[in-house]
């Protein structure tokens, strides 16, 4: 069973860059067909997919967040990281990391960019991030 644990600051000031790390156990982030996502849920709203990094290192980003988002990985630590720049109070949310499995990069792209991808194989417990001065 793959387990994911988010870590990072709970409070970020407006205009700063949010940095969150997801530590994965029970499986390798380089395992073929595994895709690793960041998702968030603002107060009173549904889950929003932000982006993902594939087992190969290929990245996928939500078009609405692409200009502010960067996802990278450290294979030696079995971790992947989210950077979200120029944050505003609207970025206040519970942030989750998650794992998907797709049979091909094309299937992953179709799922992510369809706008309807709403379930994940494994999901972290989430971490609250508040943007406030």
Helices and strands as residue ranges (DSSP letters): E 3-8, E 11-12, E 18-25, E 34-41, E 47-54, E 59-61, G 66-68, E 69-74, E 79-84, G 89-91, E 93-101, H 105-113, E 122-123, E 127-131
